[in-house]
Amino acid sequence: MFIYYSNKKDYVHISHCSVDHPQQEKFERHLHENYELLLLINGNVDYNIDGQNYSLQPYDLVFIPSLSYHFVTPKSNDTYENYVINCSHNFIDEARINKLFIPPFIKSISQASKLRRMFSNFDFYHETYTPSDFEEASHYLINEILLLACYSSFDKENLHLSSEQSIIPLITSYISKNLESELNVEILSQELCFSKSYIKNCFSNVMGVGIQHYINQKKIHAAHIDILNGMDVNGAAEKYGYKDYSSFYRQYLKIIGTPPSKTKKQIV
């Protein structure tokens, strides 16, 4: 795996990854606050974004929204190769976020030679420039990729889901739309008209994580973003439905790794 750089100031991370004989256990199922672009170069894989499963082809460009749980599922032993760009909310303006990431999009760029060359330029820059010059050039290149993507025609690709998987996007969509309300499996059962055991079993089988842990992650990461943007800590706890601050504090410390007060002190 070749990681080009991770700029903590702007929360930009670029990587070029190649995995021989990919196995499912090698790929983390995860959620993060950044927006992610993933370009598949080679491999026979499915990609799951918040329960919606997509069959990818080489040179599919995937736009993954912030706070979306996502993971790759290899379907063969073919070498898996990709480019990944992670950018924070501060790096991408709201207009581009709404255009490219909401909802997630997949676009084949197999015929878009200019856009393909932009990704290969990361390799050239990394081999040619000093680290500081590489960072500067890459910032411009990422913005150019986003700009060109905004001017391209995008059609969301739909995948035929299995009957078990079809419930998961309903669950994740409801959770995302109601993050500021109380959420648990009992509420989901009442609202979506499925039994609690069915929801819990389907969710853990497909997503590889318990549903309450998923809810906690979404809420806490959303609160973390708000606190970084200047919201009062108690206000963030109240906004996301925590009835007492101690519960919010424990979850925040567990998921973010630092107490909310320390996040507040990071704000310049």
C-alpha positions as CSV (number, residue, x, y, z in Angstrom):
1,M,0.0,0.0,0.0
2,F,1.4,3.4,-1.0
3,I,0.1,6.2,1.1
4,Y,1.0,9.5,-0.4
5,Y,0.3,11.9,2.4
6,S,-2.1,12.9,5.1
7,N,-2.4,16.7,5.7
8,K,-3.9,17.2,9.2
9,K,-4.5,20.9,8.6
10,D,-7.0,20.3,5.8
11,Y,-7.7,16.7,6.6
12,V,-6.7,15.4,3.2
13,H,-5.4,11.9,2.7
14,I,-4.4,10.3,-0.6
15,S,-3.5,6.6,-1.2
16,H,-2.8,4.3,-4.0
17,C,-3.4,0.7,-2.9
18,S,-2.9,-2.7,-4.5
19,V,-3.8,-6.0,-2.8
20,D,-3.0,-9.4,-4.3
21,H,-5.5,-12.2,-3.5
22,P,-7.9,-10.0,-1.6
23,Q,-9.8,-11.5,1.3
24,Q,-12.8,-10.0,3.1
25,E,-11.1,-10.0,6.4
26,K,-8.4,-7.6,5.1
27,F,-10.9,-4.8,4.5
28,E,-12.2,-2.7,7.3
29,R,-15.9,-1.9,7.6
30,H,-15.9,1.7,8.7
31,L,-17.5,5.1,9.0
32,H,-15.7,8.4,9.1
33,E,-16.4,12.2,8.9
34,N,-14.6,12.8,5.6
35,Y,-15.9,12.7,2.1
36,E,-14.3,10.0,0.0
37,L,-13.5,9.4,-3.7
38,L,-12.6,5.9,-4.6
39,L,-11.4,5.0,-8.1
40,L,-11.3,1.3,-8.8
41,I,-8.4,0.4,-11.2
42,N,-8.6,-3.3,-11.1
43,G,-10.6,-6.0,-9.2
44,N,-13.8,-7.9,-9.1
45,V,-15.6,-6.4,-6.0
46,D,-18.9,-5.2,-4.6
47,Y,-18.9,-1.9,-2.6
48,N,-21.4,-1.4,0.1
49,I,-22.4,2.2,1.1
50,D,-24.8,2.3,4.1
51,G,-26.4,-1.0,3.1
52,Q,-26.7,-0.3,-0.6
53,N,-24.5,-2.7,-2.5
54,Y,-22.9,-1.7,-5.8
55,S,-21.1,-4.0,-8.3
56,L,-18.0,-2.1,-9.4
57,Q,-16.2,-2.3,-12.7
58,P,-12.6,-1.1,-13.4
59,Y,-12.5,2.7,-13.6
60,D,-15.7,3.2,-11.7
61,L,-15.4,6.4,-9.6
62,V,-17.3,6.2,-6.3
63,F,-18.3,9.3,-4.3
64,I,-18.9,8.3,-0.7
65,P,-20.7,10.8,1.6
66,S,-19.6,11.8,5.1
67,L,-20.8,9.5,7.9
68,S,-21.6,6.7,5.5
69,Y,-20.7,3.2,6.7
70,H,-18.9,1.5,3.8
71,F,-16.8,-1.5,2.9
72,V,-15.6,-3.6,0.0
73,T,-16.4,-7.3,-0.7
74,P,-14.1,-9.2,-3.0
75,K,-15.8,-11.6,-5.4
76,S,-12.6,-13.3,-6.7
77,N,-8.9,-13.5,-6.2
78,D,-8.2,-10.8,-8.8
79,T,-5.8,-8.2,-7.7
80,Y,-7.6,-5.2,-6.1
81,E,-6.2,-1.8,-6.9
82,N,-7.6,1.6,-6.2
83,Y,-7.0,5.3,-5.6
84,V,-8.6,6.8,-2.5
85,I,-8.9,10.5,-1.7
86,N,-10.3,11.5,1.7
87,C,-11.3,15.2,2.2
88,S,-12.8,17.0,5.2
89,H,-15.9,19.3,5.1
90,N,-13.5,22.2,5.2
91,F,-11.8,21.1,1.9
92,I,-15.0,20.7,-0.3
93,D,-17.5,23.5,-0.6
94,E,-21.2,22.8,0.0
95,A,-22.2,23.1,-3.7
96,R,-19.9,20.3,-4.7
97,I,-20.9,18.2,-1.8
98,N,-24.6,18.5,-2.8
99,K,-23.7,17.8,-6.5
100,L,-21.5,14.8,-6.1
101,F,-22.0,13.1,-2.7
102,I,-25.7,13.4,-1.9
103,P,-26.8,10.7,-2.5
104,P,-23.7,8.6,-3.3
105,F,-22.9,8.4,-6.9
106,I,-20.9,6.0,-9.1
107,K,-19.6,7.1,-12.5
108,S,-17.6,5.1,-15.0
109,I,-14.7,7.1,-16.3
110,S,-13.3,4.3,-18.5
111,Q,-13.9,6.7,-21.5
112,A,-12.9,9.9,-19.7
113,S,-9.2,9.9,-20.4
114,K,-8.5,13.4,-19.0
115,L,-10.1,12.4,-15.6
116,R,-8.2,9.1,-15.6
117,R,-4.9,10.9,-16.2
118,M,-5.5,13.2,-13.2
119,F,-5.4,10.2,-10.9
120,S,-2.2,8.8,-12.4
121,N,-0.7,12.3,-12.0
122,F,-0.6,11.6,-8.2
123,D,2.0,8.9,-9.0
124,F,4.1,11.2,-11.1
125,Y,3.9,14.0,-8.6
126,H,4.9,11.7,-5.7
127,E,7.9,10.4,-7.6
128,T,9.0,13.8,-8.9
129,Y,8.3,16.5,-6.3
130,T,9.4,17.2,-2.8
131,P,6.8,16.3,-0.1
132,S,5.8,20.0,0.3
133,D,5.5,20.6,-3.4
134,F,3.6,17.3,-3.8
135,E,1.0,18.4,-1.2
136,E,0.6,21.8,-2.9
137,A,0.2,20.2,-6.4
138,S,-2.1,17.5,-5.1
139,H,-4.4,20.1,-3.5
140,Y,-4.9,21.8,-6.9
141,L,-5.3,18.4,-8.6
142,I,-8.0,17.2,-6.2
143,N,-9.9,20.5,-6.7
144,E,-9.6,20.0,-10.5
145,I,-10.9,16.4,-10.2
146,L,-14.0,17.7,-8.2
147,L,-14.5,20.6,-10.6
148,L,-14.4,18.4,-13.7
149,A,-16.7,15.8,-12.0
150,C,-19.2,18.6,-11.3
151,Y,-19.4,19.4,-15.1
152,S,-19.8,15.7,-16.0
153,S,-23.0,13.9,-16.5
154,F,-23.7,11.5,-13.6
155,D,-26.1,8.6,-13.4
156,K,-26.5,6.7,-10.2
157,E,-26.1,3.0,-10.8
158,N,-28.5,0.7,-9.1
159,L,-27.8,-2.8,-8.0
160,H,-30.3,-5.7,-7.8
161,L,-30.4,-6.4,-4.1
162,S,-31.1,-9.6,-2.4
163,S,-34.3,-9.8,-0.3
164,E,-32.3,-9.6,2.9
165,Q,-30.2,-6.7,1.9
166,S,-33.2,-4.6,0.7
167,I,-34.2,-3.7,4.2
168,I,-30.8,-2.2,5.1
169,P,-31.0,1.0,3.0
170,L,-34.4,1.6,4.6
171,I,-32.9,1.4,8.0
172,T,-29.8,3.5,7.3
173,S,-31.9,6.1,5.5
174,Y,-34.3,6.4,8.5
175,I,-31.4,6.7,10.9
176,S,-29.7,9.4,8.8
177,K,-32.8,11.5,8.6
178,N,-33.6,11.2,12.3
179,L,-30.1,11.5,13.9
180,E,-31.4,14.3,16.1
181,S,-34.1,12.1,17.6
182,E,-34.0,9.2,20.0
183,L,-33.1,6.1,18.0
184,N,-33.0,2.4,19.0
185,V,-34.1,-0.9,17.5
186,E,-37.6,-0.6,19.2
187,I,-38.2,2.7,17.5
188,L,-37.0,1.3,14.1
189,S,-39.3,-1.7,14.5
190,Q,-42.3,0.5,15.1
191,E,-41.5,2.9,12.3
192,L,-40.4,0.4,9.6
193,C,-42.9,-2.4,10.6
194,F,-40.3,-5.1,11.0
195,S,-39.7,-7.2,14.1
196,K,-36.8,-6.2,16.3
197,S,-35.0,-9.5,15.9
198,Y,-35.3,-9.3,12.1
199,I,-33.8,-5.8,12.0
200,K,-31.0,-6.7,14.4
201,N,-30.1,-10.0,12.6
202,C,-30.3,-8.5,9.0
203,F,-28.3,-5.5,10.0
204,S,-25.5,-7.3,11.7
205,N,-25.3,-10.0,9.0
206,V,-25.0,-7.4,6.1
207,M,-23.1,-4.6,7.8
208,G,-21.0,-6.6,10.2
209,V,-21.8,-4.3,13.1
210,G,-24.5,-4.1,15.7
211,I,-27.3,-1.6,14.9
212,Q,-27.0,0.3,18.2
213,H,-23.3,0.7,17.7
214,Y,-23.9,2.0,14.2
215,I,-26.4,4.6,15.6
216,N,-24.0,5.7,18.3
217,Q,-21.2,6.1,15.7
218,K,-23.4,8.2,13.4
219,K,-24.6,10.5,16.3
220,I,-21.2,11.0,17.9
221,H,-19.4,11.7,14.6
222,A,-22.1,14.2,13.7
223,A,-21.8,15.9,17.1
224,H,-18.0,16.0,16.7
225,I,-18.4,17.9,13.4
226,D,-20.8,20.3,15.0
227,I,-18.4,20.9,18.0
228,L,-15.5,21.5,15.6
229,N,-17.7,24.0,13.8
230,G,-18.2,25.9,17.1
231,M,-21.3,24.4,18.7
232,D,-21.4,24.2,22.5
233,V,-20.7,20.7,23.8
234,N,-23.9,20.6,25.8
235,G,-25.8,21.9,22.8
236,A,-24.4,19.1,20.7
237,A,-25.4,16.4,23.2
238,E,-28.9,17.8,23.4
239,K,-29.2,18.1,19.6
240,Y,-28.5,14.4,19.0
241,G,-31.0,13.2,21.6
242,Y,-28.8,12.5,24.6
243,K,-31.0,13.0,27.7
244,D,-28.0,13.3,30.0
245,Y,-24.5,14.6,29.4
246,S,-22.8,11.6,31.1
247,S,-24.2,9.2,28.4
248,F,-23.0,11.5,25.7
249,Y,-19.6,11.9,27.3
250,R,-19.0,8.1,27.6
251,Q,-20.0,7.5,24.0
252,Y,-18.0,10.4,22.7
253,L,-14.9,9.3,24.6
254,K,-15.3,5.7,23.4
255,I,-15.8,6.6,19.7
256,I,-13.7,9.8,19.2
257,G,-11.0,8.8,21.7
258,T,-10.9,12.2,23.5
259,P,-13.4,14.0,25.7
260,P,-15.7,16.6,24.1
261,S,-13.9,19.4,26.0
262,K,-10.6,18.6,24.3
263,T,-12.3,18.8,20.9
264,K,-13.6,22.2,21.9
265,K,-10.1,23.4,22.8
266,Q,-8.9,22.4,19.3
267,I,-10.9,25.1,17.7
268,V,-8.8,28.1,16.8
